[in-house]
Amino acid sequence: MKILLCKSYLVGAMSGADETLVTYAAQLQKAGQAVSVLLMYLHAEEDQYYQRLLESNVPVSWLASNLAKSSLSAGRKLAGRMFYSFPRSKSFFRRKTQPVLTAMAGGYYSQCRDFLEGHKPDLVHVMTPDAGAMVMIRAGHNAGIPVIYQELGIPFHPPGFEYYREFASVLPLCAEVAALSPRLIADCRDKLTGSRSLSVLPIMSQELINGGQALRQMEARITFGFAARMEELKGPMVLMEAMGIAYQQHENLRLNIAGDGSQRQRIAARAKALNVASRYRYHGVYTHPEERSAFMRSLDVFVMPSFTEGTPNSIVEAMAHGVPIIASEVGGVPDMIGDDAGVLVPAGDVNALAQAMLRLARDHDLRQSMGRAAYERYQRFFSPNAVLPLMLQTYQRVSGNGHYVAPTSGNGHLHPWADGSNGKSCHGETRVDALAPIS
């Protein structure tokens, strides 16, 4: 089967969508599948995700000229500086630039369709709701190639993302829309009513870089960690405020943060104001899987206090290292950690987050049991052995190649989300059957 993974461009540092595409491509290649990647705009040669694709021997093609790539890169750098200096300018800037980006991407429709007709993949798998993805979906459909669109977050989120309504207009052209978890498929069903079929397709983490469950000794010092873009919606300022409260009751707490973004300097300044600067360590952006693994190994608890999420890669990476989780009860996060791998708190609730941090800081046995549960859930839900069979079965069904094959994991059992649930109904809703997609 010839599989073509498509994305407009590689966003860069700590992008969950980039991580998902690269991990899928690398694991499909390792499994002997004929997989390649098509980008509309090629990113910089030194981009970590592009380098990982090359290291995995995954062929990468792109549509736009080097001039277009340079123009887009310059525009993104300018936007990044504006967002960094004026965080509230994002919505205004998006409104003004979106028509330009849409027209720019639309200019590559014929080239994209010609590429697909010449390459002749059995299916096209598109990620990220942007103008380039719209072009790729339309070109694939018009070329007679089945298209899967994978929603890596929540439709129409974050609020104010007006462009999603325009993007959703092409989703009925897709043979299937995939969501990351049962709860998220319920959101897709409610909001993407024109889509012909829906199924669950989880993210996964590469086993070669997983640390496995670490045996964590009982120590006085407890280290919490956060790894994501340092932007408002990811909640790093909420975490710093909670750290300030928790530190007043437990002086042996530490906080490690990896990432970058418009709130980085504000967070450092707030750490000083809260008198926790000596307990806060900024790690920058890790650019290689080994650095990511080392960061996760340094933690006793991983914290993801986002206001909106799909199923964050960083939570999967922490679970793969046997690290318990504290996270906001948003998106597909409850599906990820279940009842035993961590603690859920309301998004934006600083006091609830501080109390959860203190609870785990004071209870070594609870951290150990949650860490074991986190690692076990990683193996069952997000390891290549669990996800790849479900992915290949989805591809076979969508492409029309071969007969139905039950999506078993490497241990011979069904993936827990193969029927669209985690053994439970989602918010009391009727189960979604991924083996017989909604029509």
Residue pairs with C-beta under 8 A, 6 or more apart in sequence:
1 33
1 34
1 122
1 123
1 392
1 395
1 396
1 399
1 401
2 34
2 36
2 119
2 120
2 121
2 122
3 28
3 33
3 34
3 35
3 36
3 121
3 122
3 123
3 125
3 395
4 35
4 36
4 37
4 38
4 116
4 119
4 121
4 123
4 124
4 125
5 21
5 24
5 25
5 35
5 36
5 37
5 38
5 125
5 127
6 37
6 38
6 39
6 124
6 125
6 126
6 127
6 133
6 136
6 140
7 17
7 18
7 21
7 37
7 38
7 39
7 40
7 126
7 127
7 128
7 132
7 133
8 39
8 40
8 41
8 105
8 128
8 130
8 131
8 132
8 133
8 136
9 39
9 40
9 41
9 42
9 43
9 72
9 132
10 18
10 39
10 43
10 47
10 49
10 50
11 17
11 18
12 18
12 43
12 47
12 49
13 48
13 229
13 259
13 260
13 285
13 287
14 227
14 228
14 229
14 258
14 259
14 260
14 285
14 286
15 49
16 152
16 203
16 310
16 312
16 313
16 314
17 127
17 128
17 152
18 49
19 49
19 203
19 313
20 127
20 150
20 152
20 203
20 313
21 37
21 49
21 127
22 49
22 52
22 53
22 56
23 203
23 204
23 205
23 206
24 35
24 125
24 204
24 391
25 35
25 36
25 37
25 53
25 56
25 58
26 52
26 53
26 56
26 58
26 206
27 204
27 206
27 384
27 387
27 388
28 35
28 388
28 391
29 35
29 56
29 57
29 58
30 56
30 384
31 384
31 388
31 392
33 392
35 58
36 58
36 59
36 60
36 61
36 119
36 121
37 53
37 58
37 59
37 60
37 61
38 60
38 61
38 62
38 63
38 112
38 115
38 119
38 136
39 60
39 61
39 62
39 63
40 62
40 63
40 64
40 105
40 108
40 112
40 132
40 135
40 136
41 62
41 63
41 64
41 68
41 69
41 72
41 132
42 50
42 60
42 62
42 64
42 66
42 69
43 49
43 50
43 69
43 73
44 50
44 73
48 287
48 288
50 60
52 289
53 60
54 60
61 115
62 69
63 108
63 111
63 112
63 115
64 72
64 108
68 104
72 104
75 97
79 93
79 97
82 89
82 93
83 89
83 90
83 93
83 262
84 261
84 262
87 231
87 232
87 262
87 263
91 160
94 161
94 162
94 163
95 162
98 131
98 162
98 163
101 130
101 131
102 131
102 134
102 166
104 131
105 130
105 131
105 132
105 134
105 135
106 131
106 135
108 132
108 135
109 135
109 138
109 139
112 135
112 136
112 139
113 139
113 142
113 143
116 124
116 139
116 140
116 143
116 145
117 143
120 145
121 145
122 145
122 146
122 395
122 399
122 401
123 145
123 146
123 147
123 148
123 175
123 395
123 398
123 399
124 136
124 137
124 140
124 145
124 146
124 147
124 148
125 147
125 148
125 150
125 395
126 133
126 136
126 137
126 140
126 147
126 148
126 149
126 150
126 174
127 133
127 149
127 150
127 152
128 152
129 151
129 163
129 164
129 167
129 168
130 163
130 167
131 163
131 167
133 149
133 167
134 166
134 167
134 170
136 147
137 147
137 149
137 170
137 171
137 173
137 174
138 170
138 173
140 146
140 147
141 147
141 173
141 174
146 175
146 176
146 398
146 399
146 400
147 173
147 174
147 175
148 174
148 175
148 176
148 177
148 178
148 201
148 394
148 395
148 398
149 171
149 174
149 176
149 177
149 178
150 177
150 178
150 179
150 180
150 201
151 177
151 178
151 179
151 180
151 184
151 188
151 192
151 310
152 180
152 203
152 310
153 308
153 309
153 310
153 331
154 184
154 187
154 308
154 309
154 310
154 331
155 164
155 168
155 187
155 188
155 191
155 192
156 164
156 165
156 168
156 191
157 308
158 233
158 307
158 308
168 191
168 192
168 194
171 177
171 192
171 194
171 195
172 194
172 195
172 196
174 195
174 196
175 196
175 197
175 398
176 196
176 197
176 198
176 199
176 394
176 397
176 398
176 437
177 188
177 192
177 195
177 197
177 198
177 199
178 198
178 199
178 200
178 201
178 394
179 185
179 187
179 188
179 198
179 199
179 200
179 201
179 332
180 200
180 201
180 202
180 203
180 310
180 311
180 332
181 200
181 202
181 310
181 311
181 331
181 332
181 335
181 336
181 417
181 422
182 200
182 332
182 335
182 417
182 420
182 421
182 422
182 426
182 431
182 432
183 331
183 332
183 334
183 335
183 426
183 427
184 310
184 311
184 331
184 332
184 335
185 198
185 199
185 200
185 420
185 426
185 432
186 426
186 427
186 429
186 432
187 331
188 195
188 198
189 198
189 432
189 438
192 198
196 437
196 439
197 437
197 438
197 439
198 432
198 434
198 437
198 438
199 394
199 420
199 432
199 434
199 437
200 390
200 417
200 418
200 420
200 432
200 434
201 387
201 390
201 391
201 394
202 311
202 381
202 382
202 386
202 387
202 390
202 415
202 417
203 311
203 313
203 316
203 382
203 387
204 316
204 382
204 383
204 384
204 386
204 387
204 388
205 313
205 316
205 317
205 320
205 378
205 382
205 383
206 289
206 384
207 383
207 384
207 385
208 289
209 289
209 290
209 292
209 293
210 293
210 317
210 320
210 321
210 378
211 293
211 296
211 297
211 320
211 321
211 322
212 320
212 321
212 322
212 375
213 321
213 322
213 371
213 372
213 375
214 297
214 321
214 322
214 323
214 371
216 300
216 322
216 367
216 368
216 371
218 364
220 252
221 252
221 253
221 254
222 250
222 252
222 253
222 254
222 300
222 301
222 360
222 361
223 253
223 254
223 255
223 256
223 298
223 299
223 300
223 301
224 239
224 243
224 253
224 254
224 255
224 256
224 299
224 300
224 301
224 302
224 303
224 326
224 357
225 255
225 256
225 257
225 258
225 295
225 296
225 298
225 299
225 301
225 302
225 303
225 318
225 323
226 236
226 239
226 255
226 256
226 257
226 258
226 259
226 302
226 303
226 304
226 305
227 257
227 258
227 259
227 286
227 292
227 295
227 296
227 302
227 314
227 317
228 234
228 236
228 259
228 304
228 306
228 312
228 314
229 259
229 260
229 261
230 236
230 257
230 259
230 260
230 261
230 262
230 263
230 264
230 267
231 261
231 262
231 263
232 262
232 263
232 307
233 306
233 307
233 308
234 259
234 261
234 304
234 305
234 306
234 307
235 304
235 305
235 306
235 307
235 328
235 347
235 348
236 257
236 259
236 261
236 263
236 267
236 305
237 263
237 266
237 267
237 270
238 305
238 348
238 350
238 353
239 255
239 303
239 305
239 353
240 255
240 267
240 270
240 271
240 274
240 276
240 280
241 270
241 274
241 350
241 354
242 305
242 350
242 351
242 353
242 354
242 357
243 253
243 255
243 271
243 274
243 276
243 279
243 280
243 354
243 357
244 270
244 274
244 275
244 276
245 350
245 351
245 354
246 253
246 354
246 357
246 358
246 361
247 253
247 274
247 275
247 276
247 279
249 358
250 358
250 361
250 362
252 361
253 279
253 357
253 361
254 279
254 280
254 281
255 276
255 279
255 280
255 281
256 281
256 283
256 295
256 298
256 299
257 267
257 280
257 281
257 282
257 283
258 283
258 284
258 285
258 286
258 292
258 295
259 285
260 284
260 285
264 282
268 277
268 280
268 282
271 277
271 279
271 280
283 295
286 292
286 295
292 317
293 321
296 302
296 317
296 318
296 320
296 321
296 323
297 321
299 318
299 321
299 323
300 323
300 324
300 360
300 361
300 367
301 323
301 324
301 325
301 326
301 357
301 360
301 361
301 367
302 314
302 315
302 318
302 323
302 324
302 325
302 326
303 325
303 326
303 327
303 353
303 357
304 312
304 314
304 315
304 325
304 326
304 327
304 328
304 333
305 326
305 327
305 328
305 345
305 347
305 348
305 353
306 312
306 327
306 328
306 330
306 331
306 333
306 347
307 328
307 330
307 347
307 348
308 330
308 331
308 347
309 328
309 330
309 331
309 332
309 333
310 331
310 332
311 331
311 332
311 333
311 335
311 336
312 327
312 333
315 325
315 327
315 333
315 336
315 337
316 336
316 378
316 382
318 325
318 374
319 325
319 336
319 337
319 341
319 374
319 375
319 377
319 378
319 382
320 375
320 378
320 382
320 383
321 375
322 371
322 372
322 374
322 375
323 371
323 374
324 341
324 342
324 343
324 360
324 366
324 367
324 370
324 371
324 373
324 374
325 336
325 337
325 341
325 342
325 343
325 370
325 374
326 342
326 343
326 345
326 353
326 356
326 357
326 360
327 333
327 336
327 337
327 342
327 343
327 344
327 345
328 344
328 345
328 346
328 347
328 348
329 344
329 345
329 346
329 347
330 347
333 344
334 344
335 417
335 422
336 377
336 381
337 344
337 374
337 377
338 373
338 377
338 422
340 369
340 370
340 373
341 370
341 373
341 374
341 376
341 377
342 370
342 374
343 356
343 359
343 360
343 370
345 352
345 353
345 356
346 352
359 366
360 366
360 367
360 370
379 385
379 386
380 386
380 409
380 416
381 387
381 415
381 416
381 417
383 410
384 410
385 409
385 410
385 411
386 409
386 410
386 415
387 415
389 407
389 408
389 409
389 410
389 415
390 407
390 409
390 415
390 417
390 418
390 434
392 405
392 407
393 404
393 405
393 406
393 407
394 407
394 434
396 402
396 404
396 405
397 404
404 435
406 414
406 418
406 435
407 414
407 415
407 418
407 434
407 435
408 414
408 415
409 415
416 422
416 423
417 434
418 434
418 435
419 431
419 432
419 433
419 434
419 435
420 426
420 431
420 432
420 433
420 434
421 431
421 432
425 431
426 432
432 438
